[in-house]
Amino acid sequence: MKPIWIVDDDESIRWVLEKALARESLSTRSFSSAREALEALQYSTPQVLVSDIRMPGESGLELLQAVKARYPGLPVIIITAFSDLDSAVASFQGGAFEYLAKPFDIDKAVELIRRALEESLREADVEQAVADTPEILGQAPAMQDVFRAIGRLSQSNVTVLITGESGTGKELVARALHKHSPRAAQPYIALNTAAIPKDLLESELFGHERGAFTGAQSMRRGRFEQAENGTLFLDEIGDMPFDLQTRLLRVLSDGHFYRVGGHQPQKANVRVIAATHQNLEQRVRDGLFREDLYHRLNVIRLRLPSLRERHEDIPLLTRHFLAQSAKQLGGEAKRMSDPAMQFLSKLDFPGNVRQLENLCNWITVMAPGQTVEIKDLPADLTHGKEPASPPALVATPSTPAPVPQPEPVSFSVSPVNDAYSTSSAIASPASERPNWISLLESEAASMLAAGQPEVMDALGRQFESALIKTALKHTNGRKNDAAVRLGIGRNTITRKIHELGIDGAKEE
């Protein structure tokens, strides 16, 4: 970790901060003027910069401006006097992380520097992830359409809505849109709206003022402010609480928002990219998503294909993920035999690219040899055996050998909480299919003939609802037991029960 730089012409201030941070095992480097710090920036950078606002020569605000021009993600804390309110406002307008008013409490100063440090390390992780993430892989026609759309949007700041099943790579596309946009040099901030409790999501998005609620001991910038001049990616936008949708709509409409507990409007110059695996049109019809917000987000829509729509990309992705896993473990990449690769290429992955990546991680760790055969794949994926070879046929000279017609076979892989888990089922011949499959085919044919949209989503919701209701009935409403019986995670069944409006579930 890089040191914390302290810039102040007052030696006593430098000494106090150095000693306090040393007790926290944090390294420091001190400068008596902004000029010294600027010269040092030519050769190295700090993790956090703490600077007085009034010094001989260049001021702290001038130093802030120079630092932000070169390193926009570097947190800068400005030290200012209580009476110098205009300077404090100017520091925030210049992009300061926070200001520290003199005389300050040393413990609160250390706490503030630690928060800035966490922010800096988080930004560094994001930058490293972007650097390590390759361009999106795919040769299938459906993916080429996505690539063309990203290219067309490269010089645009328009709002984009990315749709597609879980695991198809929606955030990867969002990063690509940012990387190839005019805002590429500015912050890229991502937020999963489904992963944050409702009570905290408003503060996470818009920030809060000191004292806005219990525990709000200092002002905090939200994601909109952190993404200023850059891109804000809102994942799982379909799960955003209804009342927060109104606030988001206001930001998209006029570019202004208020921090929680605040009375001064904040201006947001942010490009918003949203993503969801849900059918937003249906959620609008169900009254769960604002129609006006839907139209604000749905300016440009990119639909990512599922992996079962791009089977030809499975070998390419498999080789990439095997090489990536080997690099992480410091070993040699494993290779799939031709039969094993053909086997994988026929699988349907409901978890999509993410699930294929998890499978490749499993292969890297668990497969015994460098060349992976079908028998080396997870036992529950193959049912412990390789597909049977067709029987050999012997033909006489007068009788041409008949060409064997294999029965149709389908495979499926089921994700559990985004961790690797597999199950497979080999379908029976069409004449022996259970009656419910015939009914499903009939219902699908009827809906398709009627031109009904989103057939896959509608039938999928009915299928999931029937499974979960049956499992809950079997476990007398015990949600966790039902999740175990179905082979899904506790969080997954909780989300599904909420999404599908299923009653009768109870906690153990």
BELCORTA-V93438 format. One record per residue. N is the residue number from 0. BURIAL is I if it has 9 or more other ideal C-beta (glycine too) atoms within 8 Angstrom, else O. D_LAST is the distance of its C-alpha to the last C-alpha in Angstrom with 2 decimals. Layout:
# BELCORTA-V93438
{{N:BURIAL:D_LAST} {N:BURIAL:D_LAST}}
This chain:
# BELCORTA-V93438
{{0:O:44.62} {1:O:47.64} {2:I:48.99} {3:I:48.67} {4:I:52.04} {5:I:53.43} {6:I:56.41} {7:I:58.27} {8:O:61.94} {9:O:61.02} {10:O:60.95} {11:O:59.11} {12:I:56.16} {13:I:56.02} {14:O:56.21} {15:I:53.41} {16:I:51.01} {17:I:52.01} {18:O:51.36} {19:I:48.01} {20:I:46.73} {21:I:48.19} {22:O:46.05} {23:O:43.02} {24:O:44.46} {25:I:45.31} {26:O:48.71} {27:I:51.09} {28:I:54.41} {29:I:56.62} {30:I:59.33} {31:I:61.83} {32:I:62.32} {33:I:60.76} {34:O:63.60} {35:I:62.63} {36:I:59.02} {37:I:60.17} {38:O:62.46} {39:I:59.70} {40:I:57.44} {41:O:59.92} {42:O:58.88} {43:O:55.29} {44:O:52.34} {45:I:49.99} {46:I:46.21} {47:I:46.60} {48:I:49.85} {49:I:50.55} {50:I:53.86} {51:I:55.97} {52:I:57.14} {53:I:60.78} {54:I:62.80} {55:O:66.40} {56:O:66.91} {57:I:63.95} {58:I:61.24} {59:I:57.52} {60:I:57.09} {61:I:59.53} {62:I:57.66} {63:I:54.37} {64:I:56.03} {65:I:57.42} {66:I:54.16} {67:I:52.12} {68:O:54.76} {69:O:54.36} {70:O:50.74} {71:I:48.69} {72:I:45.38} {73:I:46.69} {74:I:45.29} {75:I:48.21} {76:I:47.99} {77:I:51.07} {78:I:52.45} {79:I:54.22} {80:I:55.72} {81:O:54.13} {82:O:57.20} {83:I:57.10} {84:O:54.63} {85:O:56.44} {86:I:56.01} {87:I:52.28} {88:O:52.00} {89:I:54.23} {90:I:52.09} {91:I:49.01} {92:O:51.12} {93:I:52.21} {94:I:48.68} {95:I:48.03} {96:I:44.49} {97:I:44.99} {98:I:47.88} {99:I:48.46} {100:O:50.66} {101:O:53.32} {102:O:53.25} {103:I:49.73} {104:O:47.35} {105:I:47.19} {106:O:43.50} {107:O:42.63} {108:I:45.00} {109:I:43.27} {110:O:39.85} {111:I:41.31} {112:I:42.89} {113:I:39.61} {114:I:37.94} {115:I:40.92} {116:I:40.65} {117:O:37.03} {118:I:38.17} {119:I:41.11} {120:I:39.15} {121:O:36.68} {122:I:39.72} {123:I:41.24} {124:O:38.18} {125:I:38.34} {126:I:42.09} {127:O:41.70} {128:O:39.09} {129:I:41.52} {130:O:44.36} {131:O:42.52} {132:O:41.22} {133:O:43.75} {134:O:44.88} {135:I:42.70} {136:O:43.50} {137:I:44.34} {138:O:47.36} {139:I:46.03} {140:O:47.71} {141:I:44.49} {142:I:44.14} {143:I:47.83} {144:O:47.30} {145:I:44.68} {146:I:47.15} {147:O:49.89} {148:I:47.77} {149:I:47.02} {150:O:50.75} {151:O:51.68} {152:I:49.32} {153:O:50.60} {154:O:52.88} {155:O:50.75} {156:O:48.50} {157:O:46.97} {158:I:43.25} {159:I:41.49} {160:I:38.34} {161:I:36.96} {162:I:34.84} {163:I:33.44} {164:I:30.40} {165:I:28.15} {166:I:30.03} {167:I:33.49} {168:I:34.79} {169:I:34.80} {170:I:34.97} {171:I:37.74} {172:I:39.72} {173:I:39.16} {174:I:40.56} {175:I:43.47} {176:I:44.24} {177:I:44.37} {178:O:46.37} {179:I:49.00} {180:I:49.24} {181:O:51.72} {182:I:48.89} {183:O:48.34} {184:O:49.68} {185:I:47.33} {186:I:43.62} {187:I:40.91} {188:I:37.57} {189:I:34.33} {190:I:31.15} {191:O:27.95} {192:I:27.00} {193:O:23.51} {194:O:22.74} {195:I:23.51} {196:O:21.60} {197:O:23.47} {198:O:24.69} {199:O:26.35} {200:I:27.66} {201:I:30.67} {202:I:31.85} {203:I:31.32} {204:I:33.52} {205:I:36.16} {206:I:36.11} {207:I:36.44} {208:I:39.16} {209:O:39.20} {210:O:37.56} {211:I:35.91} {212:I:32.61} {213:O:31.27} {214:O:31.59} {215:I:34.17} {216:O:36.89} {217:O:39.03} {218:I:39.74} {219:O:37.80} {220:O:38.90} {221:I:36.46} {222:I:36.41} {223:I:39.16} {224:I:41.48} {225:I:40.61} {226:I:41.52} {227:I:44.79} {228:I:47.44} {229:I:45.01} {230:I:42.08} {231:I:38.55} {232:I:36.10} {233:I:33.10} {234:I:30.62} {235:I:28.05} {236:I:30.04} {237:I:28.45} {238:O:25.23} {239:I:27.28} {240:O:26.41} {241:I:29.04} {242:O:30.65} {243:I:31.21} {244:I:32.82} {245:I:35.57} {246:I:36.32} {247:I:36.43} {248:I:38.79} {249:I:41.08} {250:I:41.40} {251:I:42.22} {252:O:44.67} {253:O:46.72} {254:O:45.63} {255:I:44.72} {256:I:41.60} {257:I:40.79} {258:I:38.74} {259:I:36.00} {260:I:38.04} {261:I:41.26} {262:O:44.29} {263:O:46.36} {264:O:45.80} {265:I:45.24} {266:O:46.81} {267:I:44.91} {268:O:46.89} {269:I:44.05} {270:I:43.66} {271:I:40.23} {272:I:38.78} {273:I:35.51} {274:I:33.35} {275:I:30.59} {276:I:29.17} {277:I:28.57} {278:O:31.13} {279:I:32.34} {280:I:34.68} {281:I:31.88} {282:I:29.88} {283:I:33.14} {284:O:33.48} {285:O:29.95} {286:O:30.80} {287:O:28.35} {288:I:31.17} {289:I:34.54} {290:O:37.39} {291:O:39.87} {292:I:37.71} {293:I:37.30} {294:O:41.09} {295:I:41.57} {296:I:39.40} {297:O:40.69} {298:I:44.23} {299:I:44.27} {300:I:41.58} {301:I:40.96} {302:O:38.88} {303:I:37.89} {304:I:38.06} {305:I:35.28} {306:I:36.19} {307:O:36.75} {308:O:39.48} {309:I:41.22} {310:I:41.15} {311:O:44.51} {312:I:42.95} {313:I:40.62} {314:I:43.38} {315:I:44.32} {316:I:40.79} {317:I:40.08} {318:I:43.21} {319:I:42.38} {320:I:38.84} {321:I:40.15} {322:I:42.87} {323:I:40.48} {324:I:38.17} {325:I:41.28} {326:O:42.57} {327:O:39.39} {328:O:39.56} {329:O:43.34} {330:O:44.12} {331:O:45.92} {332:I:44.31} {333:I:43.44} {334:O:45.06} {335:I:43.82} {336:I:46.24} {337:O:47.54} {338:I:45.65} {339:I:42.36} {340:I:42.98} {341:O:43.84} {342:I:40.64} {343:I:38.54} {344:I:40.61} {345:O:39.58} {346:I:35.83} {347:I:33.84} {348:I:31.52} {349:I:28.80} {350:I:28.02} {351:I:31.76} {352:I:33.76} {353:I:30.83} {354:I:29.60} {355:I:33.16} {356:I:33.41} {357:I:30.33} {358:I:31.93} {359:I:35.18} {360:I:33.54} {361:I:32.13} {362:I:35.63} {363:I:37.29} {364:O:35.27} {365:O:34.77} {366:I:37.75} {367:O:40.45} {368:O:43.68} {369:O:45.16} {370:O:45.61} {371:I:42.37} {372:I:42.66} {373:I:40.32} {374:O:39.45} {375:I:38.28} {376:I:35.56} {377:I:31.91} {378:O:31.81} {379:O:29.07} {380:I:31.26} {381:I:34.29} {382:O:32.83} {383:O:34.86} {384:O:38.19} {385:O:40.63} {386:O:41.60} {387:O:44.35} {388:O:47.86} {389:O:49.93} {390:O:52.44} {391:O:55.90} {392:O:58.50} {393:O:62.14} {394:O:64.70} {395:O:68.32} {396:O:71.03} {397:O:71.47} {398:O:67.83} {399:O:65.75} {400:O:62.35} {401:O:59.58} {402:O:56.92} {403:O:53.46} {404:O:50.88} {405:O:47.38} {406:O:44.49} {407:O:42.33} {408:I:39.46} {409:O:36.54} {410:I:33.96} {411:I:30.70} {412:I:28.63} {413:I:25.00} {414:I:23.73} {415:I:20.32} {416:O:19.76} {417:I:23.55} {418:O:23.62} {419:I:25.75} {420:O:24.39} {421:I:26.54} {422:I:26.77} {423:I:29.94} {424:O:31.22} {425:O:34.87} {426:O:35.76} {427:O:37.86} {428:O:41.29} {429:O:41.37} {430:O:42.78} {431:O:39.79} {432:I:36.96} {433:O:34.26} {434:O:34.94} {435:O:32.02} {436:O:33.65} {437:I:36.90} {438:O:35.26} {439:I:33.72} {440:O:37.19} {441:O:38.78} {442:I:36.47} {443:I:37.02} {444:O:40.76} {445:O:40.83} {446:I:39.09} {447:I:41.32} {448:O:44.41} {449:O:43.55} {450:O:43.36} {451:O:39.80} {452:O:38.60} {453:I:35.47} {454:I:35.09} {455:O:32.90} {456:I:30.42} {457:I:30.40} {458:I:29.92} {459:O:27.38} {460:I:25.16} {461:O:25.59} {462:I:24.84} {463:I:21.60} {464:I:20.53} {465:O:21.38} {466:I:19.52} {467:I:16.21} {468:I:16.60} {469:O:17.51} {470:I:14.60} {471:I:12.12} {472:I:14.36} {473:O:14.39} {474:I:10.65} {475:O:10.61} {476:I:9.12} {477:I:5.97} {478:I:7.22} {479:I:6.91} {480:I:8.31} {481:I:10.75} {482:I:11.87} {483:O:12.67} {484:I:14.51} {485:I:16.40} {486:O:17.31} {487:I:16.41} {488:O:14.69} {489:O:11.48} {490:O:14.00} {491:I:16.04} {492:I:13.70} {493:I:12.81} {494:I:16.60} {495:I:17.48} {496:I:15.41} {497:O:17.24} {498:O:20.53} {499:I:20.60} {500:O:19.54} {501:I:16.98} {502:O:15.40} {503:O:12.73} {504:I:9.71} {505:O:6.56} {506:O:3.81} {507:O:0.00}}
